[in-house]
Amino acid sequence: MLTHLIEILIFIFGICIGSFMNVCIYRLPASKSIINPARSICPNCGNIIRSYDNIPVLSYLWLKGKCRHCNSPIAFRYLLVELTGGFFALCIYFKFGITIEAFVYYALISSLLVITFIDIDHQIIPDVITLPGIPIFFFASFTLAAITYKDSLLGIVAGGGSLLLIAVTYNLLTKKEGMGGGDIKLLAMIGAALGWKGILFTIFIGSAIGTLVGIVLMLRTRKGLKLAIPFGPFLSMGAIIYIFFGSSIINWYLK
């Protein structure tokens, strides 16, 4: 009984974080404060959303995905992000329990989810997340059992340096920008949290998934190499897979 209660509370905590992630996804690209105003506002009519209409998941279902004031539809993605926040909170709890590691990795996953949706919408990765994230996750490495601070430092160098080298080489060969600076900072942040092994895994898995998705999209849109695909979501996907399955996949591959 107590176990189920803890799981319910963790899921509620996760969907609340998911609600905050929605705020970040909407406000950060517009250079708006995520703190002020504290109350959410309907983007269509500008009315303040009351507290009882801003309960994660429940309010969306109660209002049938529409604003109470103007009756305009609220994007389904708001509900999806909240549920995703709750889902990963439970996944982290099942893998790490209630530990410092759990909070560190959940903070990383939450950051990656915000970055993913912003990169999909605007093709940018906010420095306000990645630049503070690099030192934060480096200092967090002192509390993690999976990596040491040396692994974290190597991860920062390997992550940021590898993409920087690829970007410079591509630019020299094609005279075009093929890798944004945001991706470089993102991979440095991931390296700070997961170490150099996590970086190698993230780049490999992210590139593999990105290539497959890119081929499918190019065939469907017929834009060929002119199609611009954000790389941040695939790096984020690779990092999240590493958190849960990285060691198992690596051991399986080596055997």
ZAZADO-134973 format. One record per residue: residue in one letter; residue number from 1; x, y, z of N, C-alpha, C in turn. Coordinates in Angstrom, 2 decimals. Layout:
R   residuo   num    n.east   n.north      n.up   ca.east   ca.north     ca.up    c.east   c.north      c.up
R         A   NUM         X         Y         Z         X          Y         Z         X         Y         Z
...
***
This chain:
R   residuo   num    n.east   n.north      n.up   ca.east   ca.north     ca.up    c.east   c.north      c.up
R         M     1      0.83     -1.21      0.00      0.00       0.00      0.00      0.86      1.26      0.00
R         L     2      1.88      1.25      0.87      2.78       2.41      0.95      3.55      2.59     -0.35
R         T     3      3.94      1.47     -0.96      4.68       1.53     -2.22      3.84      2.19     -3.31
R         H     4      2.58      1.80     -3.40      1.70       2.39     -4.41      1.48      3.88     -4.15
R         L     5      1.38      4.26     -2.88      1.19       5.67     -2.53      2.40      6.48     -2.96
R         I     6      3.61      5.94     -2.73      4.84       6.62     -3.13      4.87      6.79     -4.65
R         E     7      4.49      5.74     -5.37      4.49       5.81     -6.83      3.51      6.86     -7.33
R         I     8      2.34      6.95     -6.70      1.36       7.95     -7.09      1.90      9.35     -6.84
R         L     9      2.53      9.55     -5.68      3.09      10.87     -5.35      4.21     11.25     -6.31
R         I    10      5.02     10.28     -6.69      6.11      10.56     -7.63      5.55     10.91     -9.00
R         F    11      4.50     10.22     -9.42      3.87      10.55    -10.70      3.28     11.96    -10.66
R         I    12      2.63     12.32     -9.56      2.08      13.68     -9.41      3.20     14.71     -9.46
R         F    13      4.30     14.41     -8.76      5.46      15.30     -8.81      5.94     15.46    -10.25
R         G    14      5.98     14.36    -11.00      6.47      14.39    -12.38      5.58     15.20    -13.30
R         I    15      4.25     15.07    -13.15      3.38      15.84    -14.04      3.41     17.33    -13.68
R         C    16      3.68     17.64    -12.41      3.85      19.05    -12.03      5.12     19.62    -12.67
R         I    17      6.19     18.84    -12.68      7.41      19.26    -13.38      7.12     19.38    -14.87
R         G    18      6.31     18.46    -15.39      5.93      18.55    -16.80      5.19     19.84    -17.11
R         S    19      4.35     20.29    -16.19      3.64      21.56    -16.37      4.63     22.72    -16.42
R         F    20      5.65     22.66    -15.56      6.69      23.70    -15.59      7.50     23.63    -16.87
R         M    21      7.72     22.41    -17.37      8.43      22.26    -18.64      7.67     22.96    -19.77
R         N    22      6.34     22.85    -19.74      5.53      23.55    -20.74      5.75     25.05    -20.70
R         V    23      5.87     25.59    -19.49      6.14      27.02    -19.34      7.47     27.38    -20.00
R         C    24      8.49     26.56    -19.73      9.82      26.81    -20.30      9.80     26.70    -21.82
R         I    25      9.11     25.69    -22.34      9.05      25.47    -23.78      8.40     26.66    -24.48
R         Y    26      7.40     27.24    -23.85      6.68      28.37    -24.45      7.42     29.69    -24.28
R         R    27      8.00     29.92    -23.09      8.54      31.25    -22.78     10.00     31.45    -23.19
R         L    28     10.83     30.42    -23.06     12.25      30.62    -23.32     12.55     31.09    -24.75
R         P    29     11.96     30.48    -25.78     12.25      30.97    -27.14     11.79     32.40    -27.37
R         A    30     10.80     32.85    -26.59     10.28      34.22    -26.73     11.02     35.19    -25.82
R         S    31     12.10     34.70    -25.16     12.90      35.51    -24.24     12.05     36.10    -23.12
R         K    32     11.07     35.31    -22.64     10.23      35.73    -21.53     10.67     35.04    -20.25
R         S    33     10.43     35.70    -19.13     10.78      35.13    -17.84      9.91     33.91    -17.56
R         I    34     10.53     32.87    -16.99      9.77      31.69    -16.62      9.21     31.82    -15.20
R         I    35      9.52     32.93    -14.55      9.06      33.17    -13.17      7.97     34.23    -13.12
R         N    36      8.14     35.28    -13.91      7.21      36.40    -13.90      6.62     36.61    -15.30
R         P    37      5.28     36.57    -15.48      4.29      36.37    -14.42      4.23     34.93    -13.95
R         A    38      3.91     34.77    -12.67      3.85      33.43    -12.10      2.64     32.67    -12.61
R         R    39      1.57     33.39    -12.93      0.35      32.76    -13.42      0.42     32.60    -14.93
R         S    40     -0.09     31.48    -15.42     -0.11      31.22    -16.85     -1.20     32.05    -17.53
R         I    41     -0.98     32.37    -18.79     -1.91      33.18    -19.57     -2.26     32.44    -20.85
R         C    42     -3.53     32.51    -21.25     -3.94      31.92    -22.51     -3.28     32.67    -23.66
R         P    43     -2.55     31.99    -24.54     -1.86      32.67    -25.64     -2.81     33.25    -26.68
R         N    44     -4.06     32.83    -26.67     -5.03      33.30    -27.66     -5.79     34.55    -27.20
R         C    45     -6.38     34.50    -25.98     -7.18      35.63    -25.53     -6.48     36.50    -24.50
R         G    46     -5.35     36.01    -23.93     -4.58      36.80    -22.98     -5.12     36.78    -21.56
R         N    47     -6.19     36.05    -21.29     -6.75      35.97    -19.95     -5.87     35.10    -19.05
R         I    48     -5.81     35.49    -17.77     -5.05      34.70    -16.80     -5.78     33.38    -16.55
R         I    49     -5.02     32.30    -16.56     -5.60      30.98    -16.30     -5.67     30.78    -14.79
R         R    50     -6.87     30.58    -14.28     -7.07      30.42    -12.85     -6.40     29.15    -12.35
R         S    51     -6.10     29.15    -11.05     -5.38      28.02    -10.46     -6.14     26.71    -10.64
R         Y    52     -7.48     26.76    -10.53     -8.26      25.53    -10.68     -8.35     25.06    -12.13
R         D    53     -7.95     25.92    -13.06     -7.89      25.52    -14.47     -6.46     25.18    -14.90
R         N    54     -5.56     25.17    -13.93     -4.15      24.95    -14.25     -3.59     23.74    -13.52
R         I    55     -4.47     22.82    -13.15     -4.03      21.59    -12.50     -3.53     20.63    -13.59
R         P    56     -2.28     20.16    -13.49     -1.73      19.31    -14.54     -2.64     18.12    -14.85
R         V    57     -2.80     17.84    -16.12     -3.57      16.73    -16.68     -5.06     16.88    -16.41
R         L    58     -5.46     17.02    -15.13     -6.88      17.03    -14.79     -7.62     18.20    -15.42
R         S    59     -7.01     19.40    -15.38     -7.69      20.57    -15.94     -7.85     20.43    -17.45
R         Y    60     -6.85     19.89    -18.10     -6.94      19.69    -19.56     -8.10     18.76    -19.89
R         L    61     -8.22     17.68    -19.13     -9.30      16.72    -19.39    -10.66     17.32    -19.03
R         W    62    -10.73     18.06    -17.92    -11.99      18.65    -17.48    -12.50     19.68    -18.48
R         L    63    -11.57     20.49    -19.02    -11.95      21.54    -19.97    -11.99     21.03    -21.41
R         K    64    -11.72     19.73    -21.57    -11.74      19.10    -22.90    -10.78     19.78    -23.88
R         G    65     -9.63     20.18    -23.33     -8.59      20.76    -24.17     -8.91     22.12    -24.74
R         K    66     -9.72     22.92    -24.02    -10.10      24.25    -24.52     -9.97     25.29    -23.40
R         C    67     -9.74     26.53    -23.80     -9.66      27.63    -22.84    -11.07     27.93    -22.32
R         R    68    -11.20     28.15    -21.01    -12.50      28.45    -20.42    -13.07     29.77    -20.92
R         H    69    -12.17     30.74    -21.23    -12.62      32.08    -21.58    -12.98     32.22    -23.06
R         C    70    -12.07     31.80    -23.94    -12.29      32.03    -25.37    -12.67     30.75    -26.13
R         N    71    -12.62     29.61    -25.42    -13.00      28.33    -26.02    -12.07     27.88    -27.14
R         S    72    -10.91     28.53    -27.25     -9.95      28.12    -28.28     -9.24     26.85    -27.82
R         P    73     -8.87     25.99    -28.76     -8.25      24.72    -28.39     -6.85     24.91    -27.80
R         I    74     -6.54     24.10    -26.81     -5.21      24.05    -26.21     -4.48     22.86    -26.82
R         A    75     -3.27     23.09    -27.28     -2.53      22.03    -27.98     -2.42     20.77    -27.13
R         F    76     -2.63     19.64    -27.77     -2.55      18.34    -27.08     -1.16     18.13    -26.49
R         R    77     -0.17     18.81    -27.06      1.20      18.61    -26.59      1.38     19.03    -25.14
R         Y    78      0.58     19.99    -24.67      0.66      20.38    -23.25      0.38     19.18    -22.36
R         L    79     -0.66     18.43    -22.70     -0.99      17.22    -21.94      0.11     16.18    -22.10
R         L    80      0.62     16.04    -23.32      1.66      15.04    -23.59      2.92     15.31    -22.77
R         V    81      3.34     16.57    -22.69      4.55      16.91    -21.94      4.35     16.63    -20.45
R         E    82      3.17     16.97    -19.93      2.89      16.70    -18.51      2.92     15.20    -18.22
R         L    83      2.29     14.40    -19.07      2.30      12.95    -18.87      3.71     12.38    -19.03
R         T    84      4.48     12.94    -19.94      5.87      12.49    -20.14      6.70     12.77    -18.89
R         G    85      6.46     13.94    -18.28      7.15      14.26    -17.04      6.84     13.25    -15.95
R         G    86      5.57     12.86    -15.83      5.19      11.85    -14.85      5.74     10.48    -15.18
R         F    87      5.74     10.13    -16.46      6.26       8.83    -16.90      7.73      8.67    -16.55
R         F    88      8.54      9.67    -16.87      9.98       9.56    -16.60     10.28      9.66    -15.11
R         A    89      9.45     10.36    -14.36      9.64      10.39    -12.91      9.50      8.98    -12.33
R         L    90      8.50      8.24    -12.81      8.33       6.87    -12.36      9.47      5.97    -12.84
R         C    91      9.88      6.15    -14.09     10.99       5.34    -14.63     12.27      5.55    -13.82
R         I    92     12.56      6.79    -13.49     13.75       7.10    -12.70     13.64      6.48    -11.31
R         Y    93     12.44      6.57    -10.72     12.23       6.00     -9.38     12.43      4.49     -9.41
R         F    94     11.90      3.81    -10.42     12.03       2.36    -10.50     13.49      1.93    -10.67
R         K    95     14.28      2.76    -11.33     15.67       2.39    -11.59     16.61      2.81    -10.46
R         F    96     16.39      4.00     -9.90     17.35       4.54     -8.93     16.77      4.72     -7.52
R         G    97     15.45      4.53     -7.38     14.85       4.77     -6.07     14.81      6.26     -5.75
R         I    98     14.64      6.58     -4.49     14.66       7.98     -4.06     16.08      8.29     -3.58
R         T    99     16.92      8.70     -4.50     18.34       8.96     -4.23     18.77     10.26     -4.90
R         I   100     19.96     10.68     -4.58     20.51      11.88     -5.22     20.67     11.63     -6.71
R         E   101     21.10     10.41     -7.06     21.24      10.07     -8.49     19.93     10.25     -9.23
R         A   102     18.84      9.85     -8.59     17.53       9.97     -9.22     17.20     11.42     -9.52
R         F   103     17.47     12.32     -8.60     17.18      13.74     -8.82     18.07     14.32     -9.91
R         V   104     19.35     13.91     -9.93     20.28      14.42    -10.95     19.83     13.98    -12.34
R         Y   105     19.55     12.69    -12.50     19.18      12.19    -13.82     17.79     12.69    -14.25
R         Y   106     16.90     12.89    -13.29     15.59      13.42    -13.67     15.71     14.88    -14.10
R         A   107     16.60     15.62    -13.43     16.86      17.00    -13.84     17.43     17.04    -15.26
R         L   108     18.32     16.10    -15.57     18.89      16.03    -16.91     17.81     15.70    -17.94
R         I   109     16.99     14.70    -17.65     15.93      14.31    -18.59     14.95     15.45    -18.81
R         S   110     14.57     16.15    -17.74     13.65      17.29    -17.86     14.25     18.37    -18.75
R         S   111     15.53     18.66    -18.56     16.22      19.65    -19.39     16.24     19.22    -20.85
R         L   112     16.49     17.93    -21.08     16.55      17.41    -22.45     15.18     17.45    -23.13
R         L   113     14.12     17.22    -22.37     12.78      17.27    -22.95     12.42     18.70    -23.36
R         V   114     12.76     19.67    -22.51     12.51      21.08    -22.86     13.30     21.45    -24.12
R         I   115     14.56     21.06    -24.15     15.41      21.35    -25.31     14.85     20.70    -26.57
R         T   116     14.38     19.47    -26.45     13.85      18.73    -27.60     12.69     19.48    -28.26
R         F   117     11.71     19.89    -27.46     10.53      20.54    -28.03     10.85     21.94    -28.56
R         I   118     11.76     22.65    -27.89     12.16      23.97    -28.38     12.92     23.84    -29.70
R         D   119     13.78     22.83    -29.78     14.56      22.64    -31.01     13.66     22.22    -32.16
R         I   120     12.65     21.42    -31.89     11.69      21.02    -32.93     10.93     22.23    -33.45
R         D   121     10.50     23.09    -32.53      9.68      24.24    -32.91     10.47     25.37    -33.55
R         H   122     11.65     25.65    -33.02     12.38      26.87    -33.40     13.79     26.62    -33.95
R         Q   123     14.24     25.37    -33.95     15.61      25.03    -34.38     16.66     25.81    -33.60
R         I   124     16.42     25.96    -32.31     17.41      26.58    -31.42     17.50     25.75    -30.14
R         I   125     18.66     25.80    -29.52     18.86      25.16    -28.22     19.27     26.27    -27.26
R         P   126     18.43     26.62    -26.30     18.68      27.80    -25.45     19.95     27.66    -24.61
R         D   127     20.82     28.68    -24.71     22.02      28.71    -23.88     21.68     28.79    -22.40
R         V   128     20.50     29.33    -22.09     20.10      29.49    -20.69     19.93     28.14    -20.00
R         I   129     19.80     27.07    -20.78     19.73      25.73    -20.20     21.10     25.05    -20.23
R         T   130     21.76     25.07    -21.39     22.98      24.29    -21.55     24.20     24.89    -20.83
R         L   131     24.36     26.21    -20.91     25.56      26.81    -20.30     25.59     26.65    -18.78
R         P   132     24.48     26.92    -18.06     24.51      26.62    -16.62     24.53     25.12    -16.36
R         G   133     23.95     24.35    -17.29     23.88      22.90    -17.10     25.24     22.24    -17.06
R         I   134     26.21     22.78    -17.80     27.55      22.17    -17.84     28.19     22.17    -16.45
R         P   135     28.34     23.32    -15.78     28.94      23.28    -14.44     28.05     22.59    -13.40
R         I   136     26.72     22.73    -13.54     25.82      22.10    -12.57     25.99     20.59    -12.58
R         F   137     25.98     19.99    -13.78     26.10      18.54    -13.85     27.53     18.07    -13.59
R         F   138     28.51     18.95    -13.81     29.88      18.59    -13.43     29.99     18.45    -11.93
R         F   139     29.47     19.43    -11.18     29.52      19.34     -9.72     28.63     18.21     -9.21
R         A   140     27.56     17.91     -9.94     26.70      16.80     -9.56     27.42     15.46     -9.69
R         S   141     28.45     15.40    -10.55     29.18      14.15    -10.76     29.86     13.67     -9.48
R         F   142     30.11     14.59     -8.54     30.73      14.20     -7.27     29.77     13.36     -6.42
R         T   143     28.48     13.39     -6.75     27.48      12.64     -5.99     27.05     11.37     -6.70
R         L   144     27.55     11.13     -7.91     27.10      10.00     -8.71     28.04      8.81     -8.57
R         A   145     27.46      7.62     -8.55     28.28       6.41     -8.44     28.78      5.95     -9.81
R         A   146     28.04      6.31    -10.86     28.36       5.78    -12.20     29.59      6.44    -12.81
R         I   147     29.86      7.70    -12.46     31.01       8.40    -13.05     31.76      9.16    -11.97
R         T   148     33.00      9.51    -12.28     33.80      10.36    -11.41     33.86     11.76    -12.01
R         Y   149     34.44     12.70    -11.25     34.56      14.04    -11.79     35.49     14.07    -12.99
R         K   150     36.46     13.12    -13.03     37.35      13.04    -14.19     36.58     12.58    -15.43
R         D   151     35.70     11.60    -15.24     34.84      11.16    -16.35     33.99     12.32    -16.85
R         S   152     33.49     13.12    -15.91     32.65      14.26    -16.28     33.45     15.28    -17.10
R         L   153     34.67     15.57    -16.65     35.52      16.51    -17.40     35.82     15.98    -18.79
R         L   154     36.15     14.69    -18.89     36.41      14.09    -20.20     35.15     14.13    -21.07
R         G   155     34.01     13.94    -20.43     32.75      13.99    -21.16     32.48     15.37    -21.73
R         I   156     32.79     16.41    -20.96     32.60      17.78    -21.44     33.50     18.05    -22.63
R         V   157     34.77     17.66    -22.50     35.73      17.89    -23.58     35.38     17.05    -24.81
R         A   158     35.07     15.77    -24.58     34.74      14.88    -25.70     33.44     15.30    -26.36
R         G   159     32.47     15.70    -25.56     31.17      16.09    -26.12     31.25     17.37    -26.91
R         G   160     31.70     18.44    -26.27     31.79      19.71    -26.97     32.85     19.69    -28.06
R         G   161     33.98     19.04    -27.77     35.08      19.04    -28.74     34.79     18.24    -29.98
R         S   162     34.12     17.09    -29.82     33.85      16.23    -30.98     32.93     16.92    -31.97
R         L   163     31.85     17.52    -31.48     30.93      18.20    -32.39     31.56     19.47    -32.97
R         L   164     32.38     20.13    -32.17     33.06      21.32    -32.69     33.98     20.93    -33.84
R         L   165     34.69     19.81    -33.70     35.57      19.34    -34.77     34.77     18.99    -36.02
R         I   166     33.63     18.31    -35.83     32.77      17.96    -36.97     32.26     19.22    -37.65
R         A   167     31.83     20.20    -36.85     31.28      21.44    -37.40     32.33     22.21    -38.20
R         V   168     33.55     22.31    -37.66     34.61      23.03    -38.35     35.00     22.31    -39.64
R         T   169     35.11     20.99    -39.57     35.48      20.21    -40.76     34.43     20.34    -41.85
R         Y   170     33.15     20.24    -41.47     32.06      20.37    -42.44     32.07     21.76    -43.07
R         N   171     32.31     22.76    -42.25     32.33      24.13    -42.76     33.48     24.35    -43.74
R         L   172     34.64     23.76    -43.44     35.79      23.90    -44.33     35.55     23.19    -45.67
R         L   173     34.87     22.06    -45.63     34.65      21.27    -46.84     33.52     21.82    -47.71
R         T   174     32.49     22.34    -47.07     31.29      22.75    -47.82     31.03     24.25    -47.81
R         K   175     31.76     24.97    -46.93     31.53      26.42    -46.77     30.12     26.72    -46.26
R         K   176     29.53     25.72    -45.59     28.20      25.88    -45.01     28.23     25.46    -43.56
R         E   177     27.27     26.01    -42.80     27.16      25.62    -41.40     26.31     24.37    -41.29
R         G   178     26.91     23.28    -40.82     26.18      22.02    -40.73     25.83     21.62    -39.32
R         M   179     26.45     22.26    -38.33     26.20      21.90    -36.94     26.13     23.18    -36.13
R         G   180     25.01     23.40    -35.47     24.84      24.63    -34.71     25.64     24.61    -33.42
R         G   181     25.97     25.80    -32.92     26.68      25.91    -31.66     25.88     25.36    -30.50
R         G   182     24.55     25.40    -30.62     23.71      24.87    -29.56     23.89     23.38    -29.35
R         D   183     24.10     22.64    -30.45     24.32      21.20    -30.34     25.63     20.90    -29.60
R         I   184     26.63     21.73    -29.85     27.93      21.55    -29.20     27.81     21.74    -27.70
R         K   185     27.12     22.80    -27.29     26.92      23.05    -25.85     26.04     21.98    -25.22
R         L   186     25.05     21.51    -25.98     24.18      20.46    -25.46     24.97     19.19    -25.18
R         L   187     25.83     18.80    -26.11     26.59      17.57    -25.92     27.62     17.73    -24.79
R         A   188     28.13     18.94    -24.61     29.02      19.19    -23.48     28.27     19.02    -22.16
R         M   189     27.02     19.48    -22.10     26.20      19.31    -20.90     25.91     17.84    -20.65
R         I   190     25.58     17.11    -21.72     25.33      15.67    -21.58     26.59     14.97    -21.10
R         G   191     27.74     15.37    -21.63     29.01      14.78    -21.21     29.30     15.03    -19.74
R         A   192     28.94     16.21    -19.25     29.14      16.52    -17.84     28.35     15.59    -16.94
R         A   193     27.16     15.19    -17.40     26.29      14.33    -16.59     26.56     12.84    -16.77
R         L   194     26.96     12.44    -17.97     27.07      11.01    -18.27     28.50     10.53    -18.48
R         G   195     29.47     11.46    -18.56     30.85      11.05    -18.75     31.17     10.72    -20.20
R         W   196     32.42     10.35    -20.44     32.86      10.15    -21.83     32.21      8.90    -22.46
R         K   197     31.94      7.87    -21.66     31.27       6.69    -22.21     29.85      7.04    -22.66
R         G   198     29.19      7.85    -21.85     27.85       8.28    -22.22     27.84      9.11    -23.49
R         I   199     28.90      9.89    -23.69     29.00      10.72    -24.90     29.14      9.85    -26.13
R         L   200     30.02      8.86    -26.08     30.21       7.98    -27.23     28.90      7.27    -27.58
R         F   201     28.21      6.80    -26.56     26.93       6.12    -26.77     25.90      7.08    -27.34
R         T   202     25.82      8.28    -26.77     24.83       9.28    -27.21     25.04      9.67    -28.66
R         I   203     26.29      9.92    -29.04     26.58      10.31    -30.42     26.23      9.18    -31.38
R         F   204     26.59      7.95    -31.02     26.34       6.81    -31.90     24.83      6.58    -32.07
R         I   205     24.12      6.47    -30.94     22.69       6.18    -31.01     21.93      7.37    -31.60
R         G   206     22.28      8.59    -31.17     21.62       9.78    -31.70     21.80      9.91    -33.20
R         S   207     23.02      9.65    -33.68     23.29       9.74    -35.12     22.55      8.66    -35.89
R         A   208     22.49      7.45    -35.32     21.81       6.35    -36.00     20.31      6.64    -36.13
R         I   209     19.70      7.08    -35.03     18.26       7.38    -35.07     18.01      8.58    -35.98
R         G   210     18.85      9.60    -35.86     18.70      10.79    -36.69     18.83     10.49    -38.17
R         T   211     19.75      9.59    -38.52     19.94       9.21    -39.92     18.70      8.50    -40.47
R         L   212     18.18      7.56    -39.68     16.99       6.82    -40.12     15.78      7.76    -40.30
R         V   213     15.58      8.63    -39.31     14.47       9.58    -39.39     14.67     10.54    -40.55
R         G   214     15.91     10.99    -40.74     16.21      11.91    -41.83     15.94     11.31    -43.19
R         I   215     16.31     10.05    -43.37     16.07       9.37    -44.65     14.57      9.28    -44.94
R         V   216     13.81      8.90    -43.90     12.36       8.79    -44.07     11.74     10.14    -44.43
R         L   217     12.15     11.19    -43.72     11.59      12.52    -43.98     11.99     13.04    -45.36
R         M   218     13.24     12.78    -45.77     13.68      13.23    -47.09     12.91     12.53    -48.20
R         L   219     12.61     11.25    -48.00     11.85      10.51    -49.01     10.40     11.00    -49.07
R         R   220      9.86     11.36    -47.91      8.47      11.79    -47.87      8.30     13.22    -48.39
R         T   221      9.26     14.10    -48.06      9.13      15.51    -48.46      9.80     15.79    -49.80
R         R   222     10.68     14.88    -50.23     11.41      15.03    -51.50     12.27     16.30    -51.53
R         K   223     12.76     16.71    -50.36     13.63      17.89    -50.32     15.11     17.50    -50.38
R         G   224     15.38     16.20    -50.24     16.76      15.75    -50.32     17.62     16.35    -49.23
R         L   225     18.86     16.71    -49.60     19.82      17.24    -48.63     19.49     18.65    -48.19
R         K   226     18.51     19.29    -48.82     18.11      20.64    -48.42     17.24     20.65    -47.16
R         L   227     16.80     19.47    -46.75     15.93      19.38    -45.58     16.74     19.60    -44.31
R         A   228     16.35     20.59    -43.51     17.03      20.89    -42.25     16.34     20.15    -41.12
R         I   229     17.09     19.29    -40.42     16.54      18.50    -39.33     17.30     18.84    -38.06
R         P   230     16.62     19.26    -37.00     17.32      19.56    -35.74     17.93     18.30    -35.15
R         F   231     19.18     18.42    -34.68     19.91      17.26    -34.16     19.72     17.10    -32.66
R         G   232     19.31     18.20    -31.98     19.16      18.16    -30.53     18.25     17.06    -30.02
R         P   233     17.06     16.86    -30.64     16.17      15.79    -30.15     16.80     14.41    -30.21
R         F   234     17.64     14.15    -31.21     18.24      12.82    -31.34     19.37     12.63    -30.32
R         L   235     20.13     13.70    -30.05     21.13      13.62    -28.99     20.45     13.40    -27.64
R         S   236     19.34     14.10    -27.43     18.60      13.94    -26.18     18.08     12.51    -26.04
R         M   237     17.58     11.97    -27.15     17.06      10.60    -27.15     18.17      9.61    -26.82
R         G   238     19.34      9.80    -27.42     20.47       8.92    -27.14     20.90      8.97    -25.69
R         A   239     20.90     10.18    -25.11     21.29      10.34    -23.70     20.29      9.66    -22.77
R         I   240     19.01      9.81    -23.06     17.98       9.20    -22.21     18.05      7.68    -22.30
R         I   241     18.27      7.14    -23.48     18.42       5.69    -23.64     19.62      5.20    -22.84
R         Y   242     20.71      5.99    -22.84     21.91       5.59    -22.10     21.62      5.52    -20.60
R         I   243     20.87      6.47    -20.08     20.57       6.49    -18.64     19.92      5.18    -18.20
R         F   244     18.99      4.68    -19.00     18.23       3.50    -18.60     18.83      2.18    -19.10
R         F   245     19.40      2.19    -20.30     19.82       0.93    -20.91     21.27      0.92    -21.39
R         G   246     22.00      2.01    -21.17     23.33       2.13    -21.75     24.26      0.99    -21.36
R         S   247     24.38      0.70    -20.08     25.29      -0.35    -19.62     24.91     -1.71    -20.19
R         S   248     23.61     -2.00    -20.20     23.16      -3.30    -20.71     23.45     -3.43    -22.20
R         I   249     23.20     -2.37    -22.95     23.43      -2.41    -24.40     24.91     -2.55    -24.70
R         I   250     25.75     -1.81    -23.97     27.20      -1.87    -24.19     27.73     -3.27    -23.86
R         N   251     27.31     -3.84    -22.72     27.75      -5.19    -22.35     27.29     -6.23    -23.37
R         W   252     26.04     -6.08    -23.84     25.54      -6.99    -24.87     26.38     -6.90    -26.14
R         Y   253     26.71     -5.68    -26.53     27.48      -5.47    -27.76     28.88     -6.04    -27.63
R         L   254     29.52     -5.84    -26.49     30.90      -6.33    -26.29     30.95     -7.85    -26.26
R         K   255     29.86     -8.47    -25.82     29.83      -9.94    -25.78     29.47    -10.56    -27.13
***
